[in-house]
Amino acid sequence: MNKKTGFLFPGQGSQFIGMGRDLADRSREIRSIFEKVDQICGRPISELCFEGPMSELTLTVNLQPAITSVSLACLAALTESGIFPDVSCGHSLGEYGALVSSGIVSTHDALRLVQKRGELMHREAVRNPGSMAAVIGMDIDSVMDIVAAAASGHALSVANHNTAEQIVITGEDAAVSRAVQIVKEKKGKAVPLRVSGAWHSRLMEGAVHEFREFMEQIPFKSPASSILFNASAEEENNPDRIKDIMAEQLVSSVRWYDIIQKMVRDGVDCFVEIGPGKVLSGMLKKTLPADNQAKVYSIQDIDSLQTFLEGIKP
């Protein structure tokens, strides 16, 4: 490939019943990913991916390893086809696919990490209930002003800066409700999200230290290729610092808009979403400048893999 290629890995909310099924039939290596996730989690995550039910699949403790295993299956299919990234990134949970893509952790260890992460986040969500809402049609400065006005001593912050005017807020129910009301008063649009916790808020603080301690048993390497991290929208090469970043990610904003802007500035001209759904591709098309000629692909099954491989032929 002559293009500069960026791999993008999706997070929670991109799932669908049947995801990964045809990929599991592609090769022994890919089947082993689903076998590993079942073994690590001690329950049939692969069956939930392939057959559902959706009510069980969408539980955080199941969904995090499920989406990650499918994304890693897609990544393995690309690797088998001889396709590698110049830079990787992942949206929240998707950052664990990016850790594998950039050579920082193994597939097995990424699955161990998300299994633990899902358990800890579920625990903290039960202990510290909260909610999230998407604010549409306002820029980040306007949303930050609303967050400051609505917090009133309660936990409230920006969870995801997804596009220039699509920003997710997170925190305690009362504070999120106040923020939503202010958005409406200012003629903006606020959509409550169906989530089971206030992700990327200080309500998750109880998980940070324990997750960082868990990572001590996981070997992290320096990246073999570039990776941009959610919390900073920058690169990091020191394995211990990367562990700190991944622990801090639980309570930090996902600076997705900044990440994409940096990739554009750095000359990425082929974006490949790797994993279920097309959420990131949709956001990307809203962010790329009108005159940008970058190609955007989404790989979630064998058919989309073949479309990509055909599209990059010289």
C-alpha positions in Angstrom: 0.0 0.0 0.0 1.4 3.4 -1.0 -1.1 5.3 1.2 -0.6 6.3 4.8 -3.0 4.1 6.6 -4.8 4.6 9.9 -6.5 1.8 11.7 -9.5 2.8 13.9 -11.2 0.5 16.4 -14.7 1.1 17.6 -16.0 1.0 21.2 -19.3 0.1 22.9 -22.4 0.8 20.9 -21.3 -0.8 17.6 -22.4 -4.3 18.4 -24.9 -6.5 16.4 -26.0 -10.1 16.6 -24.0 -12.3 14.3 -20.8 -10.2 14.4 -17.7 -12.2 13.8 -19.5 -15.4 12.8 -18.1 -15.6 9.2 -14.7 -14.4 10.3 -14.5 -17.4 12.7 -14.8 -19.7 9.7 -11.9 -18.0 7.9 -8.9 -19.5 9.6 -7.7 -21.4 12.6 -6.0 -18.4 14.0 -9.2 -16.3 14.0 -11.2 -19.1 15.5 -8.6 -19.2 18.3 -9.4 -15.6 19.2 -13.0 -16.5 20.0 -11.9 -19.6 21.9 -9.5 -17.4 24.0 -12.2 -14.9 24.9 -14.5 -17.7 26.1 -11.8 -19.3 28.1 -10.6 -16.0 29.7 -14.1 -14.8 30.6 -15.3 -18.3 31.6 -18.6 -17.9 29.6 -19.6 -18.2 26.0 -18.8 -14.7 24.7 -18.5 -16.0 21.2 -22.0 -17.4 21.3 -23.3 -14.0 22.4 -21.5 -12.4 19.4 -22.9 -15.0 16.9 -26.4 -15.7 18.3 -27.2 -13.2 21.1 -29.5 -12.5 22.8 -28.9 -8.7 22.6 -30.0 -8.2 26.2 -27.0 -10.4 27.4 -24.6 -9.1 24.8 -25.0 -5.5 25.8 -24.1 -6.0 29.4 -20.8 -4.2 29.9 -19.1 -7.3 31.3 -20.0 -9.2 28.2 -19.9 -6.4 25.6 -16.3 -5.2 26.2 -14.7 -8.6 25.5 -17.2 -9.3 22.7 -16.5 -6.2 20.7 -12.8 -6.5 21.3 -12.7 -10.1 20.1 -14.5 -9.3 16.9 -12.2 -6.3 16.3 -9.2 -8.5 16.9 -10.6 -11.1 14.5 -10.9 -8.4 11.8 -7.4 -7.3 12.6 -6.1 -10.8 12.2 -7.8 -11.1 8.8 -6.1 -8.0 7.7 -2.7 -9.2 9.0 -3.2 -12.5 7.1 -3.8 -10.4 4.0 -0.5 -8.5 4.6 -2.0 -5.2 5.6 -0.5 -3.2 8.5 -1.1 0.3 9.8 1.1 3.4 9.9 -0.9 4.6 12.9 -3.6 3.1 15.1 -6.2 4.5 17.5 -9.4 3.3 19.2 -12.5 4.9 20.5 -12.6 4.3 24.3 -12.9 0.4 24.5 -11.4 0.3 21.0 -8.1 1.5 22.3 -7.4 -2.1 23.3 -7.6 -3.2 19.6 -5.1 -0.3 18.9 -2.8 -1.7 21.6 -2.6 -5.0 19.7 -2.4 -3.3 16.2 0.6 -1.2 17.3 2.4 -4.2 18.9 2.1 -3.1 22.5 0.2 -6.1 23.9 -0.7 -9.5 22.6 -4.2 -10.6 21.5 -4.5 -12.8 24.6 -3.5 -10.0 26.9 -5.8 -7.5 25.3 -8.7 -9.8 26.0 -7.6 -10.3 29.6 -7.4 -6.5 30.0 -10.9 -5.8 28.6 -12.4 -8.6 30.7 -11.0 -7.0 33.8 -11.9 -3.5 32.6 -15.5 -4.6 32.0 -15.8 -6.1 35.5 -14.4 -3.0 37.2 -16.5 -0.6 35.2 -19.7 -2.6 35.9 -18.9 -2.6 39.6 -18.3 1.1 39.8 -21.5 1.8 37.8 -23.5 -0.2 40.4 -21.8 1.7 43.2 -22.0 5.1 41.6 -25.0 5.3 39.3 -24.9 7.9 36.6 -25.9 8.7 33.0 -24.7 10.1 29.7 -26.1 12.4 27.0 -25.1 13.4 23.5 -25.0 17.1 22.8 -25.4 17.9 19.1 -25.0 21.2 17.3 -22.7 22.9 19.8 -19.0 23.3 19.9 -16.7 22.1 22.7 -16.3 25.5 24.3 -20.1 25.9 24.5 -20.5 22.5 26.0 -17.7 23.0 28.5 -19.5 26.2 29.7 -22.7 24.3 30.1 -20.9 21.5 32.1 -19.4 24.2 34.4 -22.8 25.8 34.9 -24.7 22.5 35.5 -22.2 20.7 37.8 -23.1 22.4 41.1 -20.7 20.2 43.0 -21.8 17.0 41.3 -19.8 14.8 38.9 -20.2 16.1 35.4 -17.7 16.2 32.5 -17.2 15.7 28.8 -16.9 12.0 28.0 -16.3 12.0 24.3 -15.4 14.9 21.9 -16.5 12.9 18.8 -16.8 15.6 16.1 -16.8 19.4 16.0 -20.4 19.4 17.2 -21.1 16.0 18.6 -20.0 15.8 22.2 -21.1 13.4 24.9 -21.4 14.5 28.6 -21.3 12.1 31.5 -21.9 12.2 35.3 -24.4 12.0 38.1 -28.0 11.9 36.9 -29.0 15.3 38.4 -26.1 17.1 36.8 -26.6 15.5 33.4 -30.3 16.4 33.6 -29.5 20.0 34.4 -27.0 20.2 31.5 -29.6 18.7 29.1 -32.1 21.4 30.2 -29.6 24.2 29.6 -28.7 22.8 26.1 -32.4 22.8 25.2 -32.8 26.4 26.6 -29.9 27.4 24.3 -31.7 25.8 21.3 -29.3 22.9 21.1 -30.1 19.2 20.9 -29.4 16.8 23.8 -30.1 13.1 23.5 -30.0 10.9 26.6 -28.0 7.7 25.9 -29.0 4.2 26.8 -25.9 3.2 28.9 -25.5 1.4 32.1 -22.9 3.8 33.7 -21.4 7.2 33.6 -18.3 6.2 31.6 -15.3 8.5 31.5 -16.3 10.4 34.6 -14.9 10.6 38.1 -17.7 8.1 39.1 -15.2 5.5 37.8 -12.4 6.6 40.0 -12.7 3.5 42.2 -11.5 1.3 39.4 -8.4 3.3 38.3 -5.9 2.1 40.9 -7.1 -1.5 40.8 -6.9 -1.6 37.0 -3.4 -0.1 37.1 -2.3 -2.8 39.5 -3.8 -5.5 37.3 -1.7 -4.2 34.4 1.5 -5.0 36.3 1.0 -8.6 35.4 0.6 -7.8 31.7 3.7 -7.3 29.6 3.6 -4.0 27.6 6.1 -3.3 24.8 7.1 -0.1 23.2 4.9 0.5 20.1 6.1 -1.1 16.8 4.0 1.5 14.9 2.4 4.8 16.0 -0.6 4.9 18.3 -2.6 8.0 19.4 -4.2 7.8 22.9 -7.7 8.9 23.9 -6.6 10.9 26.9 -4.0 13.0 25.2 -4.5 12.7 21.4 -0.7 12.2 21.3 1.8 9.3 21.0 3.6 7.6 23.9 6.4 5.1 23.7 7.2 4.3 27.3 5.4 1.1 28.4 4.9 2.1 32.0 3.5 5.5 31.0 1.2 3.7 28.5 -0.1 1.6 31.5 -0.8 4.9 33.4 -2.6 6.3 30.4 -4.8 3.2 30.0 -5.8 3.4 33.7 -6.5 7.1 33.5 -8.6 6.6 30.4 -11.4 5.3 32.7 -11.9 8.8 34.0 -10.6 10.9 31.1 -12.3 12.4 28.1 -12.0 10.6 24.8 -10.4 13.3 22.5 -11.5 11.6 19.3 -11.9 14.8 17.3 -8.4 15.9 18.2 -7.0 12.4 17.2 -8.6 12.5 13.8 -7.5 16.1 13.2 -3.9 15.1 14.1 -4.1 12.1 11.7 -5.3 14.4 8.9 -2.4 16.8 9.6 0.0 13.9 9.6 -1.1 12.9 6.1 -3.2 9.8 6.8 -5.1 9.3 3.6 -6.6 5.8 4.1 -8.8 5.3 7.2 -9.9 1.8 8.0 -12.5 1.1 10.7 -11.8 -2.3 12.1 -14.6 -4.0 14.0 -18.4 -4.2 14.2 -20.6 -1.3 12.9 -19.8 1.9 11.1 -20.0 4.4 13.9 -16.4 5.7 13.5 -16.7 5.9 9.7 -19.8 8.1 10.1 -18.1 10.4 12.5 -15.0 10.5 10.3 -17.0 11.7 7.3 -18.3 14.6 9.4 -14.8 15.6 10.5 -12.7 15.3 7.3 -12.4 18.6 5.4 -14.6 18.9 2.3 -11.6 18.9 0.0 -9.9 15.9 1.7 -9.5 13.0 -0.7 -8.9 10.3 2.0 -10.5 6.9 1.5 -12.7 5.5 4.3 -13.3 1.8 4.7 -15.1 -0.2 7.3 -14.2 -3.9 7.9 -16.5 -6.0 10.0 -16.9 -9.2 8.0 -15.5 -11.2 5.0 -17.5 -9.2 2.4 -16.2 -5.8 3.7 -12.7 -7.2 3.9 -12.9 -8.2 0.2 -14.3 -4.7 -0.7 -11.3 -3.1 1.1 -8.7 -5.4 -0.5 -10.2 -4.7 -4.0 -10.3 -0.9 -3.2 -6.6 -0.7 -2.4 -5.3 -2.6 -5.5 -3.1 -0.3 -7.5 
